[in-house]
Amino acid sequence: MSLPKANPTRSFWLNHNPLESYRTTKELPTNADVVIVGLGLTGTGALFNLSRKHPQLNILALEARDPVSGATGRNGGHLTPFSFRGFRQDSEIMGEKPAYLKRLLERHNADHLVGIINENSIACDLQEGTGNLQCCDAQEFADAKLDLAAFEVADKRFGGNLLEDVEIWEKETVFEKLGDNSAVGALLIPAHQLWPAKLCWGLQQEFIKNKNVNIQSRTPATRIYQQKGSSKWQVETPRGSVVCDVVLLASNAWAGHLLPSNLQKALVPTRAQVIAFQSEQDHKVNVKEWTRGFTLHHGSEYMIRRGKDGVYVIGGGREDIPGQQMYESDDSVLNNRVGAALRSVMKSIFPELLPESEDRIQEWTGIMCYTLDGKPIVGQVPGAPGQFVAIGYNGHGMPFAFQSGQYIAEQAVNYLQRNASSVADEKIREPTLVQEAWQLFDPSRFDGALAEKLDGGVSLPSTSRSMRLANTLRHNRHWLLLGLLFLIFGQYALCCK
Ligand SMILES: Cc1cc2nc3c(=O)[nH]c(=O)nc-3n(C[C@H](O)[C@H](O)[C@H](O)COP(=O)(O)OP(=O)(O)OC[C@H]3O[C@@H](n4cnc5c(N)ncnc54)[C@H](O)[C@@H]3O)c2cc1C
């Protein structure tokens, strides 16, 4: 796995970066208590806790490019806890309770993040609670109703009360509210939209006022290791190395090369693509309530219309592309077929909106981190005391990343203090189901049996069609290889005749 490319495609959210090439000090410090690797939403969450709650610690944040230049600065702008969507499939894969707890945590985290934005008055164009509307064909709508029924049972059983504000729209309501005749129905779930990079920059600009925080842009961590017999970590960069007590890896799909091989193997970097534009034909669209986000084709495409400037942002379009952009970690290039698919989806829902001139469409890519079991990886790296990781949100990181960063920051402080007081205090305030949910993501699950399964190519659970394809290929790779050998042998035999 490589480092992020130095010349990524230009995202709408990053047209102006107030922290471009920012370095708190000209020279890279040689020592720190904590080093954070990566400054997206995860790294920002970790910094939030460390700088506010633990001013005695010296914190150094290394960012390979500019702050928030990864997925957080390139995504679709949705903050959507998935609620009941896909519940039956997830339950089948990971069990009913884990599937429920994952959703509970998403909801809890999304509420928490909205609270932080409001408490700190961060100007990030947050549009709260307007909901995400999934427009469905007949099969999708029928599936959704079954998911809802199964989720209602679980919600009663586990008592999370997660079904408030969910609405099912039958065809007539969809037509009345959207003027859309094609969808047979729709589901509305609570959701928000925002400018994720502005959220992170807003907080980071506060953090750097604190003397204990040092941010170093354009400084990738290239290697981390422990000297023999020492508990200290050495973090190498092209500008020199830093000695520290704790390393927090918040570097998304690029974390692999800094992790033990069993965790590295569990990661599937996947490239996503997005377009954004303003439309001169806005007035022609017969939509009554525009503030919500849209989801189509089981979540394969996702769209918002920004309330502030009417910019449309639509992502997805890779489900029918061979390879589905999996195992791609280069966000400096576009894929023309994905771009064409995005335009075609847009035309199919709102034919009048897409500008005729390509010059008026901004297009970019970003890298998501899928995992082979469909769950994030958050916690202490097994066998590496003082190393913590928060990655692998499977393309759905907004309701996870910030709190995952906070979570490992608290684990790190606990490790440093060698007593559980701060973590325990934190946890006592949280609902117990939430505590239980975090345990699902512990990296130690990739030790032992699960790692052996991965090595053996056993088909593992996944939460998206892309991952199902990846697992099928993985599962059948011996047969594919055998087929290929037969083909080659057949060709050879023909040539010899
Ligand atoms: C196109 C796209 C659309 C998406 N849409 C949505 C959406 O609408 N809603 C949603 O919930 N989720 C969405 N996601 C997923 C979501 O954006 C991510 O899960 C989330 O932003 C991950 O945050 P992060 O901080 O962990 O990673 P990132 O934001 O990628 O941050 C990691 C940082 O680490 C840096 N880095 C990497 N390696 C090193 C190194 N060795 N040394 C130093 N720095 C390093 C990178 O440069 C980067 O800045 C989308 C993702 C993409 C790519």
The ligand as a Gaussian input file, in Angstrom:
#p B3LYP/6-31G(d) Opt

LIG

0 1
 C      -15.658000      10.093000      -2.847000
 C      -16.080000       9.704000      -1.446000
 C      -17.382000       9.933000      -1.038000
 C      -17.785000       9.613000       0.270000
 N      -19.012000      10.010000       0.698000
 C      -19.349000       9.847000       1.993000
 C      -20.546000      10.386000       2.502000
 O      -21.255000      11.134000       1.821000
 N      -20.872000      10.103000       3.799000
 C      -20.072000       9.328000       4.588000
 O      -20.443000       9.029000       5.726000
 N      -18.886000       8.875000       4.149000
 C      -18.492000       9.135000       2.890000
 N      -17.270000       8.713000       2.444000
 C      -16.350000       8.089000       3.410000
 C      -15.741000       9.141000       4.355000
 O      -15.406000      10.295000       3.629000
 C      -14.506000       8.554000       5.030000
 O      -14.855000       7.342000       5.662000
 C      -13.932000       9.479000       6.095000
 O      -13.767000      10.770000       5.580000
 C      -12.599000       8.916000       6.573000
 O      -11.965000       9.890000       7.368000
 P      -10.468000       9.650000       7.811000
 O      -10.041000      10.838000       8.565000
 O      -10.350000       8.340000       8.474000
 O       -9.657000       9.517000       6.439000
 P       -9.125000      10.673000       5.478000
 O      -10.056000      11.801000       5.425000
 O       -8.742000      10.011000       4.193000
 O       -7.833000      11.181000       6.227000
 C       -6.643000      10.418000       6.257000
 C       -5.500000      11.398000       6.089000
 O       -4.282000      10.695000       6.295000
 C       -3.310000      11.226000       5.429000
 N       -2.257000      10.218000       5.315000
 C       -2.306000       9.021000       4.699000
 N       -1.144000       8.349000       4.866000
 C       -0.363000       9.140000       5.620000
 C        0.950000       9.004000       6.138000
 N        1.672000       7.905000       5.924000
 N        1.472000      10.019000       6.861000
 C        0.738000      11.148000       7.111000
 N       -0.514000      11.321000       6.636000
 C       -1.057000      10.330000       5.916000
 C       -4.080000      11.481000       4.147000
 O       -3.422000      12.409000       3.323000
 C       -5.409000      11.992000       4.685000
 O       -5.443000      13.388000       4.783000
 C      -16.852000       9.004000       1.151000
 C      -15.544000       8.765000       0.730000
 C      -15.147000       9.115000      -0.545000
 C      -13.718000       8.899000      -0.971000

